[in-house]
Structures are given as structure tokens and as C-alpha cells.
Amino acid sequence: MNYTFKKDFYSYLSITCAIVLLIAIFPFDSFYYKFLRVFVFLGALVMAYHSYKTPFRLLTFVLIAYLFNPIFPIYLFQKLIWVPVDIISGLLFLMATVQIKKKKPFIPYSRKKSPKSYGRDRKF
């Protein structure tokens, strides 16, 4: 399998959300954590909207949006509990940026068409 980076708006948004979440491990003022809640909430909603065709990815981003929602915040009261949540959420955002390309299987004796074929070369 070949892993490639998708170069679109959603990938860059997901990388910035992951960076913001991984920076949140360090101690900051309460302003940063309010910004983190708003930014990650909006990023998770956009990513959930983008991945509506894959149910697992949709469910994970809806769960992240629920955890980080600024309207009805969930308080875990200790930084020690939030650190694994931030790391796992950041990794999930990073996983959304990678696309898996499958290689075609090798068939040793497959019939290949000639590069040029003309109508007069057909066999009846």
C-alpha cells in the first residue's frame, strides 16, 4: 500500500487542528483553551461534513466536536485527563490527511493490447 498526502483544504484544516491539539499538551492560559474549543469544534464539524460517506470517520469527528463544543462544554476538570484526549484527537485529525493508494495486482501473463490498432488489422 502506498500512503499519500491529499492536497486540499480539508487536509490543511485537519493538520492545523492537529497542531493546535498537540500544542495544548503544554500549560497555557484559559484563553488558549477557549480558542482551542472553538477552533477544534468548527474543524471537526467541517471534517464531519466532508466525510459523510464514510460512517466511521463521520462518527469520530462528530464525537470530537461533541467533546470540544464551546456551547455546552464538557469539563473533565484535570489536565491529566485532557492530555490523552488531545493526543488521540490530534492523531485522528492527522489520519484524515492520508490517502491509501492500492497498487494493482501483478498478473504475469496478462494480454496487453497493442498501442496502436487499426480497423484493417482485425481478424474475423
C-alpha positions in Angstrom: 0.0 0.0 0.0 1.1 3.5 -0.8 0.3 6.4 1.5 0.0 9.9 0.0 -0.9 13.3 1.3 -4.1 14.8 -0.1 -3.5 18.4 -1.0 -6.8 20.1 -0.4 -8.4 22.5 2.0 -9.7 19.7 4.3 -6.2 18.3 4.8 -4.7 21.6 5.7 -7.5 22.3 8.1 -7.0 18.9 9.7 -3.3 19.5 10.1 -3.8 22.8 11.7 -6.4 21.3 14.1 -3.9 18.5 14.9 -1.1 21.0 15.6 -3.4 23.1 17.8 -4.4 20.0 19.8 -0.8 18.8 20.2 0.3 22.2 21.4 -2.5 22.1 24.0 -0.5 19.5 26.0 1.6 22.3 27.4 0.2 24.6 30.1 -1.4 27.8 28.8 -3.9 30.5 29.9 -7.6 29.8 29.8 -7.8 32.0 26.6 -5.9 29.4 24.6 -8.2 26.6 25.7 -11.3 28.6 24.8 -9.7 29.2 21.4 -8.9 25.5 21.2 -12.5 24.5 21.9 -13.9 26.9 19.2 -11.3 26.0 16.5 -11.4 22.2 17.0 -15.2 22.2 17.2 -15.5 24.1 13.9 -12.7 22.0 12.3 -14.4 18.7 13.4 -17.8 19.8 12.1 -16.2 20.7 8.7 -14.4 17.4 8.6 -17.5 15.5 9.5 -19.4 17.3 6.7 -16.6 16.4 4.3 -16.6 12.7 5.3 -20.3 12.0 5.3 -19.8 9.0 3.0 -17.6 7.0 5.5 -19.6 6.3 8.7 -16.6 5.6 11.0 -14.9 8.9 10.1 -18.1 10.8 10.4 -18.8 9.3 13.8 -15.2 10.1 15.1 -15.4 13.7 14.0 -18.9 14.2 15.5 -17.6 12.7 18.8 -14.6 15.1 18.7 -17.0 18.0 18.0 -19.1 16.9 21.0 -16.1 16.8 23.3 -14.8 20.2 22.3 -18.0 22.0 21.8 -17.9 25.6 23.3 -21.7 26.0 23.7 -22.3 23.2 26.2 -18.7 22.5 27.3 -17.7 19.2 28.8 -15.4 19.7 31.8 -13.0 16.9 32.7 -11.5 19.2 35.5 -8.0 17.9 35.3 -5.2 18.5 32.7 -4.0 14.9 33.2 -7.3 13.6 31.7 -7.3 16.1 28.8 -3.8 15.2 27.6 -4.7 11.8 26.2 -7.9 13.2 24.7 -5.9 15.9 22.9 -3.3 13.4 21.6 -5.8 10.9 20.3 -7.9 13.7 18.7 -4.8 15.1 17.1 -3.8 11.7 15.7 -7.3 11.2 14.3 -7.1 14.6 12.5 -3.7 13.6 11.1 -5.1 10.3 9.9 -7.7 12.1 7.9 -5.0 13.7 5.8 -3.6 10.4 4.5 -5.0 8.6 1.5 -4.2 5.0 0.8 -3.5 4.1 -2.8 -3.6 0.4 -3.5 -1.3 -1.0 -6.1 -2.7 -3.0 -9.0 -2.0 -6.7 -8.6 0.7 -8.1 -10.7 -0.5 -10.6 -13.3 2.4 -12.1 -15.1 0.8 -13.3 -18.3 -1.9 -10.9 -19.0 -2.8 -10.0 -22.5 -1.9 -6.5 -23.4 -3.3 -4.5 -26.2 -1.0 -3.1 -28.7 -0.5 0.6 -28.5 -2.0 1.2 -32.0 -4.6 -0.8 -33.7 -6.3 -0.1 -37.0 -9.6 -1.3 -38.3 -7.9 -3.2 -41.2 -5.9 -5.3 -38.7 -8.9 -7.1 -37.1 -9.1 -10.8 -37.5 -12.5 -12.3 -38.3 
